[in-house]
């Protein structure tokens, strides 16, 4: 199954132009075509959403608003309220997703791929994002083991170029409008 995932991600990267020589940089943070970190979703709001058991789809993420933004890690972040923006500014490391917003399972498998903000899980207070629903299933089969792999792989991947292109199976129309 895992080799199927690798092949799927590699094929998706080639077909959709997710990987380019230039990469999509905003400091170290992954920023997609929306122009926002986490595709413009409110990373503080995830922490107030109900936790659900592994294997159950997470609640829908909360879109940010262009009126409430902050800069961090070279990127613009959007929030649904001034209160959430202020909480983020006070402690961005608490709220920013792991691996600069890249897919947690992709990192565990040794690749830097984008993530869908609607495919998330908070584990030990840390926000993790994944790329597709099927990948969420692979990641949730062994979250502790995948996190161990991710931590080792991230040391080599962090400085590499970020993917460039749309997030597969993600509708970016909810991104904040300026």
C-alpha positions as a LaTeX table, in Angstrom:
\begin{tabular}{lrrr}
\hline
Residue & $x$ (\AA) & $y$ (\AA) & $z$ (\AA) \\
\hline
Unk1 & 0.00 & 0.00 & 0.00 \\
Unk2 & 2.74 & 2.44 & 0.93 \\
Unk3 & 4.51 & 1.99 & $-2.39$ \\
Unk4 & 1.16 & 2.71 & $-4.07$ \\
Unk5 & 1.03 & 6.00 & $-2.18$ \\
Unk6 & 4.54 & 6.94 & $-3.29$ \\
Unk7 & 3.69 & 6.20 & $-6.89$ \\
Unk8 & 0.42 & 8.14 & $-6.60$ \\
Unk9 & 2.13 & 11.19 & $-5.12$ \\
Unk10 & 4.92 & 11.08 & $-7.71$ \\
Unk11 & 2.41 & 10.78 & $-10.55$ \\
Unk12 & 0.29 & 13.59 & $-9.14$ \\
Unk13 & 3.35 & 15.79 & $-8.81$ \\
Unk14 & 4.31 & 15.20 & $-12.43$ \\
Unk15 & 0.78 & 15.51 & $-13.82$ \\
Unk16 & $-0.18$ & 18.67 & $-11.94$ \\
Unk17 & 3.18 & 20.40 & $-11.93$ \\
Unk18 & 3.42 & 20.32 & $-8.15$ \\
Unk19 & 7.18 & 20.15 & $-8.18$ \\
Unk20 & 9.23 & 22.75 & $-9.97$ \\
Unk21 & 12.81 & 23.87 & $-9.96$ \\
Unk22 & 11.85 & 27.23 & $-8.49$ \\
Unk23 & 9.48 & 25.94 & $-5.81$ \\
Unk24 & 6.82 & 28.02 & $-4.07$ \\
Unk25 & 8.60 & 29.83 & $-1.31$ \\
Unk26 & 7.32 & 32.25 & 1.28 \\
Unk27 & 10.19 & 31.95 & 3.71 \\
Unk28 & 10.05 & 28.36 & 4.85 \\
Unk29 & 6.24 & 28.10 & 4.98 \\
Unk30 & 4.31 & 26.35 & 2.21 \\
Unk31 & 2.00 & 28.75 & 0.39 \\
Unk32 & $-0.27$ & 27.58 & $-2.41$ \\
Unk33 & $-1.99$ & 29.58 & $-5.15$ \\
Unk34 & $-4.28$ & 31.24 & $-2.60$ \\
Unk35 & $-1.31$ & 33.31 & $-1.45$ \\
Unk36 & $-1.85$ & 32.28 & 2.17 \\
Unk37 & $-0.29$ & 29.75 & 4.51 \\
Unk38 & $-2.67$ & 26.85 & 5.20 \\
Unk39 & $-4.60$ & 27.91 & 2.07 \\
Unk40 & $-6.06$ & 30.81 & 4.05 \\
Unk41 & $-7.69$ & 28.65 & 6.72 \\
Unk42 & $-7.64$ & 29.74 & 10.37 \\
Unk43 & $-5.00$ & 27.58 & 12.08 \\
Unk44 & $-6.12$ & 28.72 & 15.54 \\
Unk45 & $-9.70$ & 27.59 & 14.89 \\
Unk46 & $-8.61$ & 23.95 & 14.45 \\
Unk47 & $-7.83$ & 23.83 & 18.16 \\
Unk48 & $-11.43$ & 24.74 & 19.05 \\
Unk49 & $-13.02$ & 22.18 & 16.72 \\
Unk50 & $-14.19$ & 18.89 & 18.24 \\
Unk51 & $-11.64$ & 16.09 & 18.30 \\
Unk52 & $-12.89$ & 12.96 & 16.57 \\
Unk53 & $-11.61$ & 9.39 & 16.75 \\
Unk54 & $-8.92$ & 8.27 & 14.32 \\
Unk55 & $-10.61$ & 6.88 & 11.23 \\
Unk56 & $-13.38$ & 9.47 & 11.41 \\
Unk57 & $-13.25$ & 12.50 & 9.10 \\
Unk58 & $-12.24$ & 15.67 & 10.91 \\
Unk59 & $-14.71$ & 18.55 & 11.05 \\
Unk60 & $-14.50$ & 21.11 & 8.25 \\
Unk61 & $-11.74$ & 23.65 & 8.70 \\
Unk62 & $-12.65$ & 27.31 & 9.27 \\
Unk63 & $-11.78$ & 29.70 & 6.42 \\
Unk64 & $-9.89$ & 32.83 & 7.38 \\
Unk65 & $-10.85$ & 36.39 & 6.53 \\
Unk66 & $-8.60$ & 38.84 & 4.66 \\
Unk67 & $-9.42$ & 41.47 & 7.33 \\
Unk68 & $-7.56$ & 39.45 & 9.97 \\
Unk69 & $-4.07$ & 38.51 & 8.88 \\
Unk70 & $-0.61$ & 38.15 & 10.37 \\
Unk71 & 2.86 & 37.52 & 9.00 \\
Unk72 & 4.91 & 34.60 & 10.25 \\
Unk73 & 7.65 & 32.41 & 8.79 \\
Unk74 & 7.69 & 34.49 & 5.62 \\
Unk75 & 3.98 & 33.93 & 4.89 \\
Unk76 & 0.64 & 35.63 & 5.36 \\
Unk77 & $-1.83$ & 33.80 & 7.59 \\
Unk78 & $-5.58$ & 34.51 & 7.64 \\
Unk79 & $-7.91$ & 34.16 & 10.61 \\
Unk80 & $-11.66$ & 34.13 & 11.13 \\
Unk81 & $-11.49$ & 36.72 & 13.91 \\
Unk82 & $-9.23$ & 39.34 & 15.43 \\
Unk83 & $-9.12$ & 37.23 & 18.61 \\
Unk84 & $-7.73$ & 34.21 & 16.72 \\
Unk85 & $-5.20$ & 36.40 & 14.91 \\
Unk86 & $-4.02$ & 37.80 & 18.24 \\
Unk87 & $-3.73$ & 34.32 & 19.76 \\
Unk88 & $-1.59$ & 33.25 & 16.80 \\
Unk89 & 0.65 & 36.31 & 17.00 \\
Unk90 & 1.22 & 35.63 & 20.72 \\
Unk91 & 2.33 & 32.03 & 20.07 \\
Unk92 & 2.60 & 31.10 & 16.37 \\
Unk93 & 4.56 & 27.91 & 17.05 \\
Unk94 & 1.57 & 26.53 & 18.95 \\
Unk95 & $-0.77$ & 26.96 & 15.99 \\
Unk96 & 1.26 & 26.71 & 12.77 \\
Unk97 & 0.97 & 23.26 & 11.19 \\
Unk98 & 3.88 & 20.84 & 11.40 \\
Unk99 & 6.37 & 20.57 & 8.56 \\
Unk100 & 5.71 & 24.12 & 7.35 \\
Unk101 & 2.24 & 23.09 & 6.22 \\
Unk102 & 3.27 & 20.15 & 4.03 \\
Unk103 & 1.55 & 16.76 & 4.09 \\
Unk104 & 2.55 & 14.86 & 7.24 \\
Unk105 & 2.40 & 11.46 & 5.55 \\
Unk106 & 4.35 & 12.76 & 2.56 \\
Unk107 & 7.11 & 13.83 & 4.92 \\
Unk108 & 7.00 & 10.38 & 6.59 \\
Unk109 & 7.48 & 8.83 & 3.15 \\
Unk110 & 10.41 & 11.13 & 2.34 \\
Unk111 & 8.73 & 13.68 & 0.07 \\
Unk112 & 7.57 & 17.26 & 0.35 \\
Unk113 & 4.04 & 17.56 & $-1.03$ \\
Unk114 & 1.27 & 20.09 & $-0.38$ \\
Unk115 & $-1.54$ & 19.56 & 2.10 \\
Unk116 & $-5.28$ & 20.07 & 2.11 \\
Unk117 & $-6.40$ & 22.21 & 5.07 \\
Unk118 & $-9.60$ & 20.16 & 5.37 \\
Unk119 & $-7.62$ & 16.97 & 6.04 \\
Unk120 & $-6.21$ & 17.57 & 9.47 \\
Unk121 & $-5.60$ & 16.05 & 12.86 \\
Unk122 & $-4.24$ & 17.49 & 16.10 \\
Unk123 & $-1.92$ & 15.13 & 17.94 \\
Unk124 & $-0.34$ & 16.17 & 21.25 \\
Unk125 & $-1.31$ & 19.79 & 20.57 \\
Unk126 & 0.35 & 19.89 & 17.11 \\
Unk127 & $-1.63$ & 20.44 & 13.90 \\
Unk128 & $-0.87$ & 18.00 & 11.07 \\
Unk129 & $-2.24$ & 18.28 & 7.53 \\
Unk130 & $-2.42$ & 15.67 & 4.77 \\
Unk131 & $-2.90$ & 15.79 & 0.99 \\
Unk132 & $-5.87$ & 13.49 & 0.15 \\
Unk133 & $-8.48$ & 11.41 & 1.98 \\
Unk134 & $-6.74$ & 8.16 & 1.03 \\
Unk135 & $-3.46$ & 9.48 & 2.42 \\
Unk136 & $-5.19$ & 10.31 & 5.70 \\
Unk137 & $-6.00$ & 6.60 & 5.97 \\
Unk138 & $-2.37$ & 5.60 & 5.43 \\
Unk139 & $-1.18$ & 8.19 & 7.96 \\
Unk140 & $-3.73$ & 7.12 & 10.56 \\
Unk141 & $-2.75$ & 3.44 & 10.27 \\
Unk142 & 0.31 & 4.26 & 12.40 \\
Unk143 & 0.40 & 7.88 & 13.52 \\
Unk144 & 3.21 & 7.39 & 16.10 \\
Unk145 & 5.36 & 5.45 & 13.62 \\
Unk146 & 4.72 & 7.96 & 10.84 \\
Unk147 & 5.60 & 10.84 & 13.14 \\
Unk148 & 8.91 & 9.18 & 14.03 \\
Unk149 & 9.72 & 8.81 & 10.33 \\
Unk150 & 8.60 & 12.38 & 9.64 \\
Unk151 & 10.86 & 13.84 & 12.30 \\
Unk152 & 13.88 & 12.05 & 10.83 \\
Unk153 & 12.96 & 12.88 & 7.21 \\
Unk154 & 12.16 & 16.53 & 7.96 \\
Unk155 & 15.79 & 17.19 & 8.84 \\
Unk156 & 16.71 & 16.49 & 5.19 \\
Unk157 & 13.55 & 17.88 & 3.58 \\
Unk158 & 13.06 & 21.20 & 5.36 \\
Unk159 & 15.57 & 23.09 & 3.22 \\
Unk160 & 14.33 & 21.62 & $-0.09$ \\
Unk161 & 12.06 & 23.58 & $-2.43$ \\
Unk162 & 8.34 & 23.45 & $-1.73$ \\
Unk163 & 5.90 & 22.09 & $-4.29$ \\
Unk164 & 4.41 & 24.53 & $-6.76$ \\
Unk165 & 0.88 & 24.15 & $-8.02$ \\
Unk166 & $-2.65$ & 23.40 & $-6.84$ \\
Unk167 & $-3.45$ & 21.10 & $-3.96$ \\
Unk168 & $-5.09$ & 17.94 & $-5.42$ \\
Unk169 & $-8.78$ & 17.44 & $-4.61$ \\
Unk170 & $-9.01$ & 20.84 & $-2.89$ \\
Unk171 & $-11.32$ & 23.70 & $-3.79$ \\
Unk172 & $-9.40$ & 26.91 & $-3.08$ \\
Unk173 & $-12.47$ & 29.13 & $-3.65$ \\
Unk174 & $-12.92$ & 29.56 & 0.12 \\
Unk175 & $-9.60$ & 31.36 & 0.40 \\
Unk176 & $-9.83$ & 34.87 & 1.82 \\
Unk177 & $-10.42$ & 37.57 & $-0.76$ \\
Unk178 & $-8.46$ & 40.81 & $-0.46$ \\
\hline
\end{tabular}
